[in-house]
Amino acid sequence: MSIDRRSFLGLAAGITAAAAVPGSAAAASPATAATLAAPMRRNIPGTIEALPVIGMGTSDTFNVGTGADERAPLAEVMALLLQTQGSVIDTAPSYGSAEVVTGDLLKAAGGRNRVFLATKISAPAGAPAQAQWARSQADLHTGKVDLLQVHNLIDWRENLRWLRQLKEQGKIRYLGITHYREDAQDTLAQIVRSEKVDFVQINYSLAERNAERVLLPLCQSRGVAVLINRPFQDGRLFRTVKDRPLPPWAGEIDCNSWGQLFLKFIVSHPAVTTAIPATSKPRNMADNLGAGLGRMPDAGQRERIAALLA
Ligand SMILES: NC(=O)c1ccc[n+]([C@@H]2O[C@H](COP(=O)([O-])OP(=O)(O)OC[C@H]3O[C@@H](n4cnc5c(N)ncnc54)[C@H](OP(=O)(O)O)[C@@H]3O)[C@@H](O)[C@H]2O)c1
């Protein structure tokens, strides 16, 4: 299904309109139309730069060929993301063609300066990492990215040292480290304690809450920005709730879908800067972006969401 700008704005307006209907769930609190229509943002700690809490990943979903039929829906997905200035796009040179496709679509949309572009280094430190970075710059059609991350802790000591040099040279704006499994989070926590990193990218979702224990509070206290990967457990969360109706109280936090409940659970954690769900479908992108709008769950509502999957 194709969603154009007007439909997306309609989606946001729908939430606003619901708030105006006496007796509707959305009318339960005095949220203003302005609060509802503006996507929530979080500051990169220690800066005045605020990122929208919903961004986008690209692994698998942007790993397509050159055919217009394959790329057209992704161009729509990109166009929806570009409506919000400064949205995060996360890619990697190891995601098949995803980095090339990201670069091509951004170039075609003239969107490079509208996004916060993040990619990764997964090659061994030294010449292989440098060659990989040179390819990323060519594939992304840009000499500079906003965030360069050491992917899955590969050669992290040496690669981090080099990323620091790139930052000093002004070739990247921020540096970070990533992983996608909970068993890597103790190591990530040690790195956050002992090294200066700007961003950590980790897995966190309703089904994987280990990060709440140590890593998220630690990042918050040390002023490290946090990107959340696998917010839907690579789609598994949707299969868990298949055929289950949305709880009626979802409207109290302006959620129209399970996806929005899953995402609002994540971005309402105060340590989270941005979640980066991946999608190949404009309709799902609009749905995901809706999670950055309207009221967010408080601590009690977060536990109510969590109990749905307990
Ligand atoms: N080590 C690392 O650094 C690392 C590891 C893993 C992931 N990541 C990053 O994190 C991003 C996100 O993680 P992920 O790609 O593993 O998985 P994910 O975002 O948890 O889930 C993606 C899946 O959810 C589906 N989906 C998305 N929005 C939906 C919606 N509103 N309703 C229904 N289905 C929806 C997508 O299908 P459709 O295409 O049909 O919408 C896709 O199958 C990656 O793309 C990547 O950029 C980084």
The ligand as an SDF file (V2000), in Angstrom:
LIG
                    3D

 48 52  0  0  0  0  0  0  0  0999 V2000
   24.5060   -5.2770   15.4740 N   0  0  0  0  0  0  0  0  0  0  0  0
   23.8540   -4.2460   15.0120 C   0  0  0  0  0  0  0  0  0  0  0  0
   24.3910   -3.1590   14.9490 O   0  0  0  0  0  0  0  0  0  0  0  0
   22.4290   -4.4180   14.5830 C   0  0  0  0  0  0  0  0  0  0  0  0
   21.8160   -5.6680   14.6710 C   0  0  0  0  0  0  0  0  0  0  0  0
   20.4710   -5.7640   14.3230 C   0  0  0  0  0  0  0  0  0  0  0  0
   19.7890   -4.6390   13.8360 C   0  0  0  0  0  0  0  0  0  0  0  0
   20.4420   -3.4530   13.7090 N   0  0  0  0  0  0  0  0  0  0  0  0
   19.7540   -2.2480   13.1860 C   0  0  0  0  0  0  0  0  0  0  0  0
   18.4590   -2.1740   13.7710 O   0  0  0  0  0  0  0  0  0  0  0  0
   17.4700   -2.1240   12.7470 C   0  0  0  0  0  0  0  0  0  0  0  0
   16.1610   -2.7250   13.2420 C   0  0  0  0  0  0  0  0  0  0  0  0
   16.3000   -4.0850   13.6130 O   0  0  0  0  0  0  0  0  0  0  0  0
   15.7940   -5.3090   12.7220 P   0  0  0  0  0  0  0  0  0  0  0  0
   15.8290   -4.8900   11.2970 O   0  0  0  0  0  0  0  0  0  0  0  0
   16.5840   -6.4920   13.1180 O   0  0  0  0  0  0  0  0  0  0  0  0
   14.3250   -5.6180   13.1490 O   0  0  0  0  0  0  0  0  0  0  0  0
   12.9960   -4.8890   13.6870 P   0  0  0  0  0  0  0  0  0  0  0  0
   13.0120   -3.4360   13.3380 O   0  0  0  0  0  0  0  0  0  0  0  0
   12.8440   -5.3220   15.0910 O   0  0  0  0  0  0  0  0  0  0  0  0
   11.8690   -5.6400   12.8430 O   0  0  0  0  0  0  0  0  0  0  0  0
   11.7740   -5.5050   11.4560 C   0  0  0  0  0  0  0  0  0  0  0  0
   10.5800   -6.3290   10.9830 C   0  0  0  0  0  0  0  0  0  0  0  0
    9.3740   -5.7620   11.4950 O   0  0  0  0  0  0  0  0  0  0  0  0
    8.4340   -5.5640   10.4350 C   0  0  0  0  0  0  0  0  0  0  0  0
    7.7180   -4.3110   10.7020 N   0  0  0  0  0  0  0  0  0  0  0  0
    8.2530   -3.0740   10.8080 C   0  0  0  0  0  0  0  0  0  0  0  0
    7.3240   -2.1630   11.1480 N   0  0  0  0  0  0  0  0  0  0  0  0
    6.1490   -2.8380   11.2270 C   0  0  0  0  0  0  0  0  0  0  0  0
    4.8210   -2.4490   11.5340 C   0  0  0  0  0  0  0  0  0  0  0  0
    4.5200   -1.1960   11.8560 N   0  0  0  0  0  0  0  0  0  0  0  0
    3.8510   -3.3990   11.5190 N   0  0  0  0  0  0  0  0  0  0  0  0
    4.1460   -4.6830   11.2230 C   0  0  0  0  0  0  0  0  0  0  0  0
    5.4000   -5.1310   10.9280 N   0  0  0  0  0  0  0  0  0  0  0  0
    6.3920   -4.2070   10.9300 C   0  0  0  0  0  0  0  0  0  0  0  0
    9.2380   -5.4910    9.1770 C   0  0  0  0  0  0  0  0  0  0  0  0
    8.4850   -6.0320    8.1010 O   0  0  0  0  0  0  0  0  0  0  0  0
    7.9750   -5.1120    6.8610 P   0  0  0  0  0  0  0  0  0  0  0  0
    9.1810   -4.8680    6.0190 O   0  0  0  0  0  0  0  0  0  0  0  0
    6.9750   -6.0120    6.2330 O   0  0  0  0  0  0  0  0  0  0  0  0
    7.4010   -3.8710    7.4490 O   0  0  0  0  0  0  0  0  0  0  0  0
   10.4410   -6.3830    9.4860 C   0  0  0  0  0  0  0  0  0  0  0  0
   10.1730   -7.7090    9.1550 O   0  0  0  0  0  0  0  0  0  0  0  0
   18.1500   -2.8610   11.5940 C   0  0  0  0  0  0  0  0  0  0  0  0
   17.5150   -2.6280   10.3580 O   0  0  0  0  0  0  0  0  0  0  0  0
   19.5560   -2.3050   11.6860 C   0  0  0  0  0  0  0  0  0  0  0  0
   19.6430   -1.0260   11.0920 O   0  0  0  0  0  0  0  0  0  0  0  0
   21.7410   -3.3130   14.0980 C   0  0  0  0  0  0  0  0  0  0  0  0
  1  2  1  0
  2  3  2  0
  2  4  1  0
  4  5  1  0
  4 48  2  0
  5  6  2  0
  6  7  1  0
  7  8  2  0
  8  9  1  0
  8 48  1  0
  9 10  1  0
  9 46  1  0
 10 11  1  0
 11 12  1  0
 11 44  1  0
 12 13  1  0
 13 14  1  0
 14 15  2  0
 14 16  1  0
 14 17  1  0
 17 18  1  0
 18 19  2  0
 18 20  1  0
 18 21  1  0
 21 22  1  0
 22 23  1  0
 23 24  1  0
 23 42  1  0
 24 25  1  0
 25 26  1  0
 25 36  1  0
 26 27  1  0
 26 35  1  0
 27 28  2  0
 28 29  1  0
 29 30  1  0
 29 35  2  0
 30 31  1  0
 30 32  2  0
 32 33  1  0
 33 34  2  0
 34 35  1  0
 36 37  1  0
 36 42  1  0
 37 38  1  0
 38 39  2  0
 38 40  1  0
 38 41  1  0
 42 43  1  0
 44 45  1  0
 44 46  1  0
 46 47  1  0
M  CHG  2   8   1  16  -1
M  END
$$$$
